[in-house]
Structures are given as structure tokens and as C-alpha cells.
């Protein structure tokens, strides 16, 4: 795995695992998304794509329709 691919995999891990862990009473999906977005921005890959896709991905993760690998691909597309 290349260093850049690893960054997106880590961001996807933040996104998916925080959202699925349900550690907070409310806001788990938003917290996971925020963690991924801040992590990528801090590493020089700000999200520039359609933010509505992030919202749709939140719901897909919650329903089990999107996994970590799919999230990594989406995040990479949104930073291009």
C-alpha cells in the first residue's frame, strides 16, 4: 500500500469505526465524518467534492452498505 493510499485507509477507518462504535449518545456518524475530514485536511488532502456524497455515505455506513475500503475510495474521489 502506498503512503497516500494508507492516508485514505486511515481516514476511512476513522469514518467507519467511529460511526459504527456508537460510543456517543448522539452524533456518532457526524463525529466519524468530521474525524476523517480533519485528518485528511491536516495531511494536505482537503475535501473539495460534493458534500452531499459524504451525507449519503454516512447513511450507507450505518446501513452496512459501505465498508472501509469503499469509504477510502470515496474519500479519495472527494479530494481530487
mmCIF file of the N, C-alpha and C atoms, coordinates in Angstrom:
data_MODEL
# 
_entry.id   MODEL 
# 
loop_
_atom_site.group_PDB 
_atom_site.id 
_atom_site.type_symbol 
_atom_site.label_atom_id 
_atom_site.label_alt_id 
_atom_site.label_comp_id 
_atom_site.label_asym_id 
_atom_site.label_entity_id 
_atom_site.label_seq_id 
_atom_site.pdbx_PDB_ins_code 
_atom_site.Cartn_x 
_atom_site.Cartn_y 
_atom_site.Cartn_z 
_atom_site.occupancy 
_atom_site.B_iso_or_equiv 
_atom_site.pdbx_formal_charge 
_atom_site.auth_seq_id 
_atom_site.auth_comp_id 
_atom_site.auth_asym_id 
_atom_site.auth_atom_id 
_atom_site.pdbx_PDB_model_num 
ATOM 1   N N  . UNK A 1 1  ? 0.849   -1.169 0.000  1.00 0.00 ? 1  UNK A N  1 
ATOM 2   C CA . UNK A 1 1  ? 0.000   0.000  0.000  1.00 0.00 ? 1  UNK A CA 1 
ATOM 3   C C  . UNK A 1 1  ? 0.901   1.241  0.000  1.00 0.00 ? 1  UNK A C  1 
ATOM 4   N N  . UNK A 1 2  ? 0.588   2.162  -0.876 1.00 0.00 ? 2  UNK A N  1 
ATOM 5   C CA . UNK A 1 2  ? 1.371   3.394  -0.953 1.00 0.00 ? 2  UNK A CA 1 
ATOM 6   C C  . UNK A 1 2  ? 1.054   4.294  0.243  1.00 0.00 ? 2  UNK A C  1 
ATOM 7   N N  . UNK A 1 3  ? 1.963   5.219  0.563  1.00 0.00 ? 3  UNK A N  1 
ATOM 8   C CA . UNK A 1 3  ? 1.691   6.130  1.692  1.00 0.00 ? 3  UNK A CA 1 
ATOM 9   C C  . UNK A 1 3  ? 0.400   6.932  1.509  1.00 0.00 ? 3  UNK A C  1 
ATOM 10  N N  . UNK A 1 4  ? 0.105   7.351  0.282  1.00 0.00 ? 4  UNK A N  1 
ATOM 11  C CA . UNK A 1 4  ? -1.122  8.116  0.039  1.00 0.00 ? 4  UNK A CA 1 
ATOM 12  C C  . UNK A 1 4  ? -2.346  7.228  0.234  1.00 0.00 ? 4  UNK A C  1 
ATOM 13  N N  . UNK A 1 5  ? -2.291  6.021  -0.283 1.00 0.00 ? 5  UNK A N  1 
ATOM 14  C CA . UNK A 1 5  ? -3.407  5.087  -0.094 1.00 0.00 ? 5  UNK A CA 1 
ATOM 15  C C  . UNK A 1 5  ? -3.609  4.797  1.390  1.00 0.00 ? 5  UNK A C  1 
ATOM 16  N N  . UNK A 1 6  ? -2.523  4.722  2.136  1.00 0.00 ? 6  UNK A N  1 
ATOM 17  C CA . UNK A 1 6  ? -2.617  4.472  3.571  1.00 0.00 ? 6  UNK A CA 1 
ATOM 18  C C  . UNK A 1 6  ? -3.325  5.620  4.284  1.00 0.00 ? 6  UNK A C  1 
ATOM 19  N N  . UNK A 1 7  ? -3.088  6.855  3.857  1.00 0.00 ? 7  UNK A N  1 
ATOM 20  C CA . UNK A 1 7  ? -3.775  8.004  4.452  1.00 0.00 ? 7  UNK A CA 1 
ATOM 21  C C  . UNK A 1 7  ? -5.291  7.881  4.284  1.00 0.00 ? 7  UNK A C  1 
ATOM 22  N N  . UNK A 1 8  ? -5.712  7.515  3.091  1.00 0.00 ? 8  UNK A N  1 
ATOM 23  C CA . UNK A 1 8  ? -7.146  7.376  2.838  1.00 0.00 ? 8  UNK A CA 1 
ATOM 24  C C  . UNK A 1 8  ? -7.733  6.178  3.580  1.00 0.00 ? 8  UNK A C  1 
ATOM 25  N N  . UNK A 1 9  ? -6.949  5.135  3.758  1.00 0.00 ? 9  UNK A N  1 
ATOM 26  C CA . UNK A 1 9  ? -7.403  3.979  4.523  1.00 0.00 ? 9  UNK A CA 1 
ATOM 27  C C  . UNK A 1 9  ? -7.573  4.349  5.994  1.00 0.00 ? 9  UNK A C  1 
ATOM 28  N N  . UNK A 1 10 ? -6.651  5.131  6.522  1.00 0.00 ? 10 UNK A N  1 
ATOM 29  C CA . UNK A 1 10 ? -6.750  5.574  7.918  1.00 0.00 ? 10 UNK A CA 1 
ATOM 30  C C  . UNK A 1 10 ? -7.973  6.472  8.094  1.00 0.00 ? 10 UNK A C  1 
ATOM 31  N N  . UNK A 1 11 ? -8.155  7.411  7.163  1.00 0.00 ? 11 UNK A N  1 
ATOM 32  C CA . UNK A 1 11 ? -9.322  8.305  7.233  1.00 0.00 ? 11 UNK A CA 1 
ATOM 33  C C  . UNK A 1 11 ? -10.613 7.495  7.170  1.00 0.00 ? 11 UNK A C  1 
ATOM 34  N N  . UNK A 1 12 ? -10.653 6.501  6.304  1.00 0.00 ? 12 UNK A N  1 
ATOM 35  C CA . UNK A 1 12 ? -11.830 5.649  6.192  1.00 0.00 ? 12 UNK A CA 1 
ATOM 36  C C  . UNK A 1 12 ? -12.057 4.863  7.482  1.00 0.00 ? 12 UNK A C  1 
ATOM 37  N N  . UNK A 1 13 ? -10.983 4.440  8.116  1.00 0.00 ? 13 UNK A N  1 
ATOM 38  C CA . UNK A 1 13 ? -11.106 3.722  9.385  1.00 0.00 ? 13 UNK A CA 1 
ATOM 39  C C  . UNK A 1 13 ? -11.717 4.628  10.450 1.00 0.00 ? 13 UNK A C  1 
ATOM 40  N N  . UNK A 1 14 ? -11.263 5.879  10.521 1.00 0.00 ? 14 UNK A N  1 
ATOM 41  C CA . UNK A 1 14 ? -11.878 6.828  11.453 1.00 0.00 ? 14 UNK A CA 1 
ATOM 42  C C  . UNK A 1 14 ? -13.375 6.937  11.179 1.00 0.00 ? 14 UNK A C  1 
ATOM 43  N N  . UNK A 1 15 ? -13.693 7.157  9.930  1.00 0.00 ? 15 UNK A N  1 
ATOM 44  C CA . UNK A 1 15 ? -15.069 7.377  9.499  1.00 0.00 ? 15 UNK A CA 1 
ATOM 45  C C  . UNK A 1 15 ? -15.966 6.201  9.879  1.00 0.00 ? 15 UNK A C  1 
ATOM 46  N N  . UNK A 1 16 ? -15.568 5.023  9.451  1.00 0.00 ? 16 UNK A N  1 
ATOM 47  C CA . UNK A 1 16 ? -16.411 3.835  9.632  1.00 0.00 ? 16 UNK A CA 1 
ATOM 48  C C  . UNK A 1 16 ? -16.452 3.369  11.081 1.00 0.00 ? 16 UNK A C  1 
ATOM 49  N N  . UNK A 1 17 ? -15.315 3.264  11.724 1.00 0.00 ? 17 UNK A N  1 
ATOM 50  C CA . UNK A 1 17 ? -15.288 2.670  13.060 1.00 0.00 ? 17 UNK A CA 1 
ATOM 51  C C  . UNK A 1 17 ? -15.890 3.583  14.124 1.00 0.00 ? 17 UNK A C  1 
ATOM 52  N N  . UNK A 1 18 ? -15.681 4.887  14.003 1.00 0.00 ? 18 UNK A N  1 
ATOM 53  C CA . UNK A 1 18 ? -16.325 5.791  14.959 1.00 0.00 ? 18 UNK A CA 1 
ATOM 54  C C  . UNK A 1 18 ? -17.836 5.761  14.755 1.00 0.00 ? 18 UNK A C  1 
ATOM 55  N N  . UNK A 1 19 ? -18.257 5.762  13.498 1.00 0.00 ? 19 UNK A N  1 
ATOM 56  C CA . UNK A 1 19 ? -19.697 5.740  13.208 1.00 0.00 ? 19 UNK A CA 1 
ATOM 57  C C  . UNK A 1 19 ? -20.350 4.451  13.714 1.00 0.00 ? 19 UNK A C  1 
ATOM 58  N N  . UNK A 1 20 ? -19.663 3.345  13.600 1.00 0.00 ? 20 UNK A N  1 
ATOM 59  C CA . UNK A 1 20 ? -20.244 2.058  13.992 1.00 0.00 ? 20 UNK A CA 1 
ATOM 60  C C  . UNK A 1 20 ? -20.101 1.744  15.475 1.00 0.00 ? 20 UNK A C  1 
ATOM 61  N N  . UNK A 1 21 ? -19.144 2.364  16.146 1.00 0.00 ? 21 UNK A N  1 
ATOM 62  C CA . UNK A 1 21 ? -18.884 2.035  17.550 1.00 0.00 ? 21 UNK A CA 1 
ATOM 63  C C  . UNK A 1 21 ? -20.007 2.493  18.480 1.00 0.00 ? 21 UNK A C  1 
ATOM 64  N N  . UNK A 1 22 ? -20.729 3.535  18.090 1.00 0.00 ? 22 UNK A N  1 
ATOM 65  C CA . UNK A 1 22 ? -21.830 4.065  18.899 1.00 0.00 ? 22 UNK A CA 1 
ATOM 66  C C  . UNK A 1 22 ? -21.392 4.377  20.330 1.00 0.00 ? 22 UNK A C  1 
ATOM 67  N N  . UNK A 1 23 ? -20.263 5.067  20.455 1.00 0.00 ? 23 UNK A N  1 
ATOM 68  C CA . UNK A 1 23 ? -19.747 5.412  21.780 1.00 0.00 ? 23 UNK A CA 1 
ATOM 69  C C  . UNK A 1 23 ? -20.435 6.636  22.371 1.00 0.00 ? 23 UNK A C  1 
ATOM 70  N N  . UNK A 1 24 ? -21.032 7.460  21.523 1.00 0.00 ? 24 UNK A N  1 
ATOM 71  C CA . UNK A 1 24 ? -21.729 8.651  21.992 1.00 0.00 ? 24 UNK A CA 1 
ATOM 72  C C  . UNK A 1 24 ? -23.236 8.410  21.949 1.00 0.00 ? 24 UNK A C  1 
ATOM 73  N N  . UNK A 1 25 ? -23.954 9.160  22.742 1.00 0.00 ? 25 UNK A N  1 
ATOM 74  C CA . UNK A 1 25 ? -25.407 9.051  22.742 1.00 0.00 ? 25 UNK A CA 1 
ATOM 75  C C  . UNK A 1 25 ? -25.969 9.490  21.390 1.00 0.00 ? 25 UNK A C  1 
ATOM 76  N N  . UNK A 1 26 ? -25.361 10.501 20.796 1.00 0.00 ? 26 UNK A N  1 
ATOM 77  C CA . UNK A 1 26 ? -25.814 11.041 19.525 1.00 0.00 ? 26 UNK A CA 1 
ATOM 78  C C  . UNK A 1 26 ? -24.605 11.588 18.767 1.00 0.00 ? 26 UNK A C  1 
ATOM 79  N N  . UNK A 1 27 ? -24.664 11.567 17.457 1.00 0.00 ? 27 UNK A N  1 
ATOM 80  C CA . UNK A 1 27 ? -23.621 12.191 16.646 1.00 0.00 ? 27 UNK A CA 1 
ATOM 81  C C  . UNK A 1 27 ? -22.457 11.305 16.260 1.00 0.00 ? 27 UNK A C  1 
ATOM 82  N N  . UNK A 1 28 ? -22.599 10.006 16.372 1.00 0.00 ? 28 UNK A N  1 
ATOM 83  C CA . UNK A 1 28 ? -21.505 9.099  16.046 1.00 0.00 ? 28 UNK A CA 1 
ATOM 84  C C  . UNK A 1 28 ? -21.101 9.178  14.572 1.00 0.00 ? 28 UNK A C  1 
ATOM 85  N N  . UNK A 1 29 ? -22.069 9.210  13.680 1.00 0.00 ? 29 UNK A N  1 
ATOM 86  C CA . UNK A 1 29 ? -21.764 9.270  12.244 1.00 0.00 ? 29 UNK A CA 1 
ATOM 87  C C  . UNK A 1 29 ? -21.118 10.614 11.894 1.00 0.00 ? 29 UNK A C  1 
ATOM 88  N N  . UNK A 1 30 ? -21.656 11.687 12.450 1.00 0.00 ? 30 UNK A N  1 
ATOM 89  C CA . UNK A 1 30 ? -21.069 13.009 12.186 1.00 0.00 ? 30 UNK A CA 1 
ATOM 90  C C  . UNK A 1 30 ? -19.660 13.111 12.744 1.00 0.00 ? 30 UNK A C  1 
ATOM 91  N N  . UNK A 1 31 ? -19.436 12.535 13.904 1.00 0.00 ? 31 UNK A N  1 
ATOM 92  C CA . UNK A 1 31 ? -18.104 12.554 14.503 1.00 0.00 ? 31 UNK A CA 1 
ATOM 93  C C  . UNK A 1 31 ? -17.111 11.766 13.655 1.00 0.00 ? 31 UNK A C  1 
ATOM 94  N N  . UNK A 1 32 ? -17.531 10.622 13.155 1.00 0.00 ? 32 UNK A N  1 
ATOM 95  C CA . UNK A 1 32 ? -16.663 9.836  12.279 1.00 0.00 ? 32 UNK A CA 1 
ATOM 96  C C  . UNK A 1 32 ? -16.310 10.587 11.012 1.00 0.00 ? 32 UNK A C  1 
ATOM 97  N N  . UNK A 1 33 ? -17.302 11.239 10.416 1.00 0.00 ? 33 UNK A N  1 
ATOM 98  C CA . UNK A 1 33 ? -17.058 12.026 9.202  1.00 0.00 ? 33 UNK A CA 1 
ATOM 99  C C  . UNK A 1 33 ? -16.116 13.180 9.498  1.00 0.00 ? 33 UNK A C  1 
ATOM 100 N N  . UNK A 1 34 ? -16.357 13.875 10.601 1.00 0.00 ? 34 UNK A N  1 
ATOM 101 C CA . UNK A 1 34 ? -15.506 15.013 10.959 1.00 0.00 ? 34 UNK A CA 1 
ATOM 102 C C  . UNK A 1 34 ? -14.066 14.570 11.202 1.00 0.00 ? 34 UNK A C  1 
ATOM 103 N N  . UNK A 1 35 ? -13.887 13.443 11.880 1.00 0.00 ? 35 UNK A N  1 
ATOM 104 C CA . UNK A 1 35 ? -12.540 12.936 12.143 1.00 0.00 ? 35 UNK A CA 1 
ATOM 105 C C  . UNK A 1 35 ? -11.798 12.641 10.839 1.00 0.00 ? 35 UNK A C  1 
ATOM 106 N N  . UNK A 1 36 ? -12.492 12.019 9.903  1.00 0.00 ? 36 UNK A N  1 
ATOM 107 C CA . UNK A 1 36 ? -11.872 11.696 8.615  1.00 0.00 ? 36 UNK A CA 1 
ATOM 108 C C  . UNK A 1 36 ? -11.526 12.965 7.838  1.00 0.00 ? 36 UNK A C  1 
ATOM 109 N N  . UNK A 1 37 ? -12.452 13.914 7.810  1.00 0.00 ? 37 UNK A N  1 
ATOM 110 C CA . UNK A 1 37 ? -12.244 15.154 7.063  1.00 0.00 ? 37 UNK A CA 1 
ATOM 111 C C  . UNK A 1 37 ? -11.087 15.957 7.652  1.00 0.00 ? 37 UNK A C  1 
ATOM 112 N N  . UNK A 1 38 ? -11.044 16.095 8.967  1.00 0.00 ? 38 UNK A N  1 
ATOM 113 C CA . UNK A 1 38 ? -9.961  16.836 9.620  1.00 0.00 ? 38 UNK A CA 1 
ATOM 114 C C  . UNK A 1 38 ? -8.621  16.134 9.407  1.00 0.00 ? 38 UNK A C  1 
ATOM 115 N N  . UNK A 1 39 ? -8.610  14.810 9.523  1.00 0.00 ? 39 UNK A N  1 
ATOM 116 C CA . UNK A 1 39 ? -7.381  14.042 9.313  1.00 0.00 ? 39 UNK A CA 1 
ATOM 117 C C  . UNK A 1 39 ? -6.833  14.265 7.909  1.00 0.00 ? 39 UNK A C  1 
ATOM 118 N N  . UNK A 1 40 ? -7.699  14.168 6.898  1.00 0.00 ? 40 UNK A N  1 
ATOM 119 C CA . UNK A 1 40 ? -7.241  14.367 5.516  1.00 0.00 ? 40 UNK A CA 1 
ATOM 120 C C  . UNK A 1 40 ? -6.772  15.801 5.292  1.00 0.00 ? 40 UNK A C  1 
ATOM 121 N N  . UNK A 1 41 ? -7.513  16.764 5.817  1.00 0.00 ? 41 UNK A N  1 
ATOM 122 C CA . UNK A 1 41 ? -7.130  18.169 5.662  1.00 0.00 ? 41 UNK A CA 1 
ATOM 123 C C  . UNK A 1 41 ? -5.775  18.447 6.308  1.00 0.00 ? 41 UNK A C  1 
ATOM 124 N N  . UNK A 1 42 ? -5.556  17.900 7.488  1.00 0.00 ? 42 UNK A N  1 
ATOM 125 C CA . UNK A 1 42 ? -4.283  18.093 8.193  1.00 0.00 ? 42 UNK A CA 1 
ATOM 126 C C  . UNK A 1 42 ? -3.112  17.468 7.440  1.00 0.00 ? 42 UNK A C  1 
ATOM 127 N N  . UNK A 1 43 ? -3.403  16.487 6.602  1.00 0.00 ? 43 UNK A N  1 
ATOM 128 C CA . UNK A 1 43 ? -2.358  15.830 5.814  1.00 0.00 ? 43 UNK A CA 1 
ATOM 129 C C  . UNK A 1 43 ? -2.288  16.327 4.377  1.00 0.00 ? 43 UNK A C  1 
ATOM 130 N N  . UNK A 1 44 ? -2.955  17.454 4.113  1.00 0.00 ? 44 UNK A N  1 
ATOM 131 C CA . UNK A 1 44 ? -2.842  18.087 2.800  1.00 0.00 ? 44 UNK A CA 1 
ATOM 132 C C  . UNK A 1 44 ? -3.826  17.620 1.755  1.00 0.00 ? 44 UNK A C  1 
ATOM 133 N N  . UNK A 1 45 ? -4.905  16.961 2.160  1.00 0.00 ? 45 UNK A N  1 
ATOM 134 C CA . UNK A 1 45 ? -5.918  16.471 1.224  1.00 0.00 ? 45 UNK A CA 1 
ATOM 135 C C  . UNK A 1 45 ? -7.315  16.951 1.644  1.00 0.00 ? 45 UNK A C  1 
ATOM 136 N N  . UNK A 1 46 ? -7.592  18.246 1.451  1.00 0.00 ? 46 UNK A N  1 
ATOM 137 C CA . UNK A 1 46 ? -8.918  18.748 1.838  1.00 0.00 ? 46 UNK A CA 1 
ATOM 138 C C  . UNK A 1 46 ? -10.020 18.192 0.934  1.00 0.00 ? 46 UNK A C  1 
ATOM 139 N N  . UNK A 1 47 ? -11.187 18.026 1.500  1.00 0.00 ? 47 UNK A N  1 
ATOM 140 C CA . UNK A 1 47 ? -12.349 17.568 0.742  1.00 0.00 ? 47 UNK A CA 1 
ATOM 141 C C  . UNK A 1 47 ? -12.809 18.726 -0.147 1.00 0.00 ? 47 UNK A C  1 
ATOM 142 N N  . UNK A 1 48 ? -12.861 18.481 -1.444 1.00 0.00 ? 48 UNK A N  1 
ATOM 143 C CA . UNK A 1 48 ? -13.287 19.516 -2.383 1.00 0.00 ? 48 UNK A CA 1 
ATOM 144 C C  . UNK A 1 48 ? -14.512 19.091 -3.174 1.00 0.00 ? 48 UNK A C  1 
ATOM 145 N N  . UNK A 1 49 ? -14.913 17.859 -3.019 1.00 0.00 ? 49 UNK A N  1 
ATOM 146 C CA . UNK A 1 49 ? -16.046 17.329 -3.775 1.00 0.00 ? 49 UNK A CA 1 
ATOM 147 C C  . UNK A 1 49 ? -17.381 17.655 -3.134 1.00 0.00 ? 49 UNK A C  1 
ATOM 148 N N  . UNK A 1 50 ? -18.428 17.101 -3.682 1.00 0.00 ? 50 UNK A N  1 
ATOM 149 C CA . UNK A 1 50 ? -19.791 17.324 -3.256 1.00 0.00 ? 50 UNK A CA 1 
ATOM 150 C C  . UNK A 1 50 ? -20.016 16.793 -1.836 1.00 0.00 ? 50 UNK A C  1 
ATOM 151 N N  . UNK A 1 51 ? -20.336 17.686 -0.902 1.00 0.00 ? 51 UNK A N  1 
ATOM 152 C CA . UNK A 1 51 ? -20.530 17.274 0.485  1.00 0.00 ? 51 UNK A CA 1 
ATOM 153 C C  . UNK A 1 51 ? -21.768 16.390 0.657  1.00 0.00 ? 51 UNK A C  1 
ATOM 154 N N  . UNK A 1 52 ? -22.688 16.424 -0.283 1.00 0.00 ? 52 UNK A N  1 
ATOM 155 C CA . UNK A 1 52 ? -23.875 15.568 -0.201 1.00 0.00 ? 52 UNK A CA 1 
ATOM 156 C C  . UNK A 1 52 ? -23.474 14.097 -0.296 1.00 0.00 ? 52 UNK A C  1 
ATOM 157 N N  . UNK A 1 53 ? -22.396 13.806 -0.990 1.00 0.00 ? 53 UNK A N  1 
ATOM 158 C CA . UNK A 1 53 ? -21.914 12.423 -1.075 1.00 0.00 ? 53 UNK A CA 1 
ATOM 159 C C  . UNK A 1 53 ? -21.435 11.933 0.286  1.00 0.00 ? 53 UNK A C  1 
ATOM 160 N N  . UNK A 1 54 ? -20.906 12.844 1.100  1.00 0.00 ? 54 UNK A N  1 
ATOM 161 C CA . UNK A 1 54 ? -20.486 12.469 2.450  1.00 0.00 ? 54 UNK A CA 1 
ATOM 162 C C  . UNK A 1 54 ? -21.713 12.079 3.264  1.00 0.00 ? 54 UNK A C  1 
ATOM 163 N N  . UNK A 1 55 ? -22.767 12.858 3.156  1.00 0.00 ? 55 UNK A N  1 
ATOM 164 C CA . UNK A 1 55 ? -24.009 12.552 3.869  1.00 0.00 ? 55 UNK A CA 1 
ATOM 165 C C  . UNK A 1 55 ? -24.564 11.197 3.426  1.00 0.00 ? 55 UNK A C  1 
ATOM 166 N N  . UNK A 1 56 ? -24.580 10.951 2.135  1.00 0.00 ? 56 UNK A N  1 
ATOM 167 C CA . UNK A 1 56 ? -25.076 9.667  1.618  1.00 0.00 ? 56 UNK A CA 1 
ATOM 168 C C  . UNK A 1 56 ? -24.213 8.513  2.120  1.00 0.00 ? 56 UNK A C  1 
ATOM 169 N N  . UNK A 1 57 ? -22.906 8.742  2.201  1.00 0.00 ? 57 UNK A N  1 
ATOM 170 C CA . UNK A 1 57 ? -22.003 7.700  2.693  1.00 0.00 ? 57 UNK A CA 1 
ATOM 171 C C  . UNK A 1 57 ? -22.242 7.421  4.175  1.00 0.00 ? 57 UNK A C  1 
ATOM 172 N N  . UNK A 1 58 ? -22.574 8.459  4.943  1.00 0.00 ? 58 UNK A N  1 
ATOM 173 C CA . UNK A 1 58 ? -22.897 8.260  6.353  1.00 0.00 ? 58 UNK A CA 1 
ATOM 174 C C  . UNK A 1 58 ? -24.042 7.264  6.512  1.00 0.00 ? 58 UNK A C  1 
ATOM 175 N N  . UNK A 1 59 ? -25.051 7.466  5.707  1.00 0.00 ? 59 UNK A N  1 
ATOM 176 C CA . UNK A 1 59 ? -26.200 6.571  5.774  1.00 0.00 ? 59 UNK A CA 1 
ATOM 177 C C  . UNK A 1 59 ? -25.855 5.163  5.295  1.00 0.00 ? 59 UNK A C  1 
ATOM 178 N N  . UNK A 1 60 ? -25.032 5.077  4.251  1.00 0.00 ? 60 UNK A N  1 
ATOM 179 C CA . UNK A 1 60 ? -24.628 3.766  3.728  1.00 0.00 ? 60 UNK A CA 1 
ATOM 180 C C  . UNK A 1 60 ? -23.817 2.991  4.762  1.00 0.00 ? 60 UNK A C  1 
ATOM 181 N N  . UNK A 1 61 ? -22.935 3.672  5.480  1.00 0.00 ? 61 UNK A N  1 
ATOM 182 C CA . UNK A 1 61 ? -22.151 3.016  6.525  1.00 0.00 ? 61 UNK A CA 1 
ATOM 183 C C  . UNK A 1 61 ? -23.081 2.522  7.632  1.00 0.00 ? 61 UNK A C  1 
ATOM 184 N N  . UNK A 1 62 ? -24.026 3.367  8.033  1.00 0.00 ? 62 UNK A N  1 
ATOM 185 C CA . UNK A 1 62 ? -24.947 2.987  9.104  1.00 0.00 ? 62 UNK A CA 1 
ATOM 186 C C  . UNK A 1 62 ? -25.789 1.770  8.731  1.00 0.00 ? 62 UNK A C  1 
ATOM 187 N N  . UNK A 1 63 ? -26.140 1.658  7.462  1.00 0.00 ? 63 UNK A N  1 
ATOM 188 C CA . UNK A 1 63 ? -26.951 0.533  6.999  1.00 0.00 ? 63 UNK A CA 1 
ATOM 189 C C  . UNK A 1 63 ? -26.112 -0.701 6.669  1.00 0.00 ? 63 UNK A C  1 
ATOM 190 N N  . UNK A 1 64 ? -24.787 -0.577 6.741  1.00 0.00 ? 64 UNK A N  1 
ATOM 191 C CA . UNK A 1 64 ? -23.906 -1.692 6.410  1.00 0.00 ? 64 UNK A CA 1 
ATOM 192 C C  . UNK A 1 64 ? -23.713 -1.885 4.918  1.00 0.00 ? 64 UNK A C  1 
ATOM 193 N N  . UNK A 1 65 ? -24.064 -0.878 4.132  1.00 0.00 ? 65 UNK A N  1 
ATOM 194 C CA . UNK A 1 65 ? -23.948 -0.963 2.678  1.00 0.00 ? 65 UNK A CA 1 
ATOM 195 C C  . UNK A 1 65 ? -22.584 -0.509 2.164  1.00 0.00 ? 65 UNK A C  1 
ATOM 196 N N  . UNK A 1 66 ? -21.798 0.142  3.010  1.00 0.00 ? 66 UNK A N  1 
ATOM 197 C CA . UNK A 1 66 ? -20.466 0.594  2.605  1.00 0.00 ? 66 UNK A CA 1 
ATOM 198 C C  . UNK A 1 66 ? -19.473 0.188  3.679  1.00 0.00 ? 66 UNK A C  1 
ATOM 199 N N  . UNK A 1 67 ? -18.343 -0.353 3.248  1.00 0.00 ? 67 UNK A N  1 
ATOM 200 C CA . UNK A 1 67 ? -17.309 -0.762 4.188  1.00 0.00 ? 67 UNK A CA 1 
ATOM 201 C C  . UNK A 1 67 ? -16.134 0.224  4.135  1.00 0.00 ? 67 UNK A C  1 
ATOM 202 N N  . UNK A 1 68 ? -15.105 -0.098 4.870  1.00 0.00 ? 68 UNK A N  1 
ATOM 203 C CA . UNK A 1 68 ? -13.925 0.768  4.972  1.00 0.00 ? 68 UNK A CA 1 
ATOM 204 C C  . UNK A 1 68 ? -13.252 0.968  3.622  1.00 0.00 ? 68 UNK A C  1 
ATOM 205 N N  . UNK A 1 69 ? -13.127 -0.078 2.826  1.00 0.00 ? 69 UNK A N  1 
ATOM 206 C CA . UNK A 1 69 ? -12.467 0.041  1.521  1.00 0.00 ? 69 UNK A CA 1 
ATOM 207 C C  . UNK A 1 69 ? -13.266 0.959  0.590  1.00 0.00 ? 69 UNK A C  1 
ATOM 208 N N  . UNK A 1 70 ? -14.575 0.809  0.593  1.00 0.00 ? 70 UNK A N  1 
ATOM 209 C CA . UNK A 1 70 ? -15.415 1.672  -0.219 1.00 0.00 ? 70 UNK A CA 1 
ATOM 210 C C  . UNK A 1 70 ? -15.339 3.121  0.223  1.00 0.00 ? 70 UNK A C  1 
ATOM 211 N N  . UNK A 1 71 ? -15.248 3.317  1.530  1.00 0.00 ? 71 UNK A N  1 
ATOM 212 C CA . UNK A 1 71 ? -15.127 4.672  2.063  1.00 0.00 ? 71 UNK A CA 1 
ATOM 213 C C  . UNK A 1 71 ? -13.802 5.303  1.661  1.00 0.00 ? 71 UNK A C  1 
ATOM 214 N N  . UNK A 1 72 ? -12.740 4.515  1.672  1.00 0.00 ? 72 UNK A N  1 
ATOM 215 C CA . UNK A 1 72 ? -11.426 5.037  1.261  1.00 0.00 ? 72 UNK A CA 1 
ATOM 216 C C  . UNK A 1 72 ? -11.469 5.509  -0.188 1.00 0.00 ? 72 UNK A C  1 
ATOM 217 N N  . UNK A 1 73 ? -12.123 4.750  -1.046 1.00 0.00 ? 73 UNK A N  1 
ATOM 218 C CA . UNK A 1 73 ? -12.255 5.130  -2.458 1.00 0.00 ? 73 UNK A CA 1 
ATOM 219 C C  . UNK A 1 73 ? -13.048 6.430  -2.579 1.00 0.00 ? 73 UNK A C  1 
ATOM 220 N N  . UNK A 1 74 ? -14.157 6.521  -1.858 1.00 0.00 ? 74 UNK A N  1 
ATOM 221 C CA . UNK A 1 74 ? -14.982 7.723  -1.919 1.00 0.00 ? 74 UNK A CA 1 
ATOM 222 C C  . UNK A 1 74 ? -14.224 8.946  -1.425 1.00 0.00 ? 74 UNK A C  1 
ATOM 223 N N  . UNK A 1 75 ? -13.523 8.813  -0.309 1.00 0.00 ? 75 UNK A N  1 
ATOM 224 C CA . UNK A 1 75 ? -12.771 9.951  0.221  1.00 0.00 ? 75 UNK A CA 1 
ATOM 225 C C  . UNK A 1 75 ? -11.699 10.413 -0.754 1.00 0.00 ? 75 UNK A C  1 
ATOM 226 N N  . UNK A 1 76 ? -11.057 9.465  -1.394 1.00 0.00 ? 76 UNK A N  1 
ATOM 227 C CA . UNK A 1 76 ? -10.032 9.832  -2.386 1.00 0.00 ? 76 UNK A CA 1 
ATOM 228 C C  . UNK A 1 76 ? -10.662 10.591 -3.559 1.00 0.00 ? 76 UNK A C  1 
ATOM 229 N N  . UNK A 1 77 ? -11.835 10.146 -4.006 1.00 0.00 ? 77 UNK A N  1 
ATOM 230 C CA . UNK A 1 77 ? -12.543 10.839 -5.096 1.00 0.00 ? 77 UNK A CA 1 
ATOM 231 C C  . UNK A 1 77 ? -12.915 12.263 -4.693 1.00 0.00 ? 77 UNK A C  1 
ATOM 232 N N  . UNK A 1 78 ? -13.301 12.457 -3.429 1.00 0.00 ? 78 UNK A N  1 
ATOM 233 C CA . UNK A 1 78 ? -13.746 13.760 -2.964 1.00 0.00 ? 78 UNK A CA 1 
ATOM 234 C C  . UNK A 1 78 ? -12.593 14.745 -2.724 1.00 0.00 ? 78 UNK A C  1 
ATOM 235 N N  . UNK A 1 79 ? -11.377 14.264 -2.727 1.00 0.00 ? 79 UNK A N  1 
ATOM 236 C CA . UNK A 1 79 ? -10.226 15.158 -2.550 1.00 0.00 ? 79 UNK A CA 1 
ATOM 237 C C  . UNK A 1 79 ? -9.545  15.478 -3.865 1.00 0.00 ? 79 UNK A C  1 
ATOM 238 N N  . UNK A 1 80 ? -9.967  14.845 -4.938 1.00 0.00 ? 80 UNK A N  1 
ATOM 239 C CA . UNK A 1 80 ? -9.313  15.055 -6.232 1.00 0.00 ? 80 UNK A CA 1 
ATOM 240 C C  . UNK A 1 80 ? -9.675  16.400 -6.833 1.00 0.00 ? 80 UNK A C  1 
# 
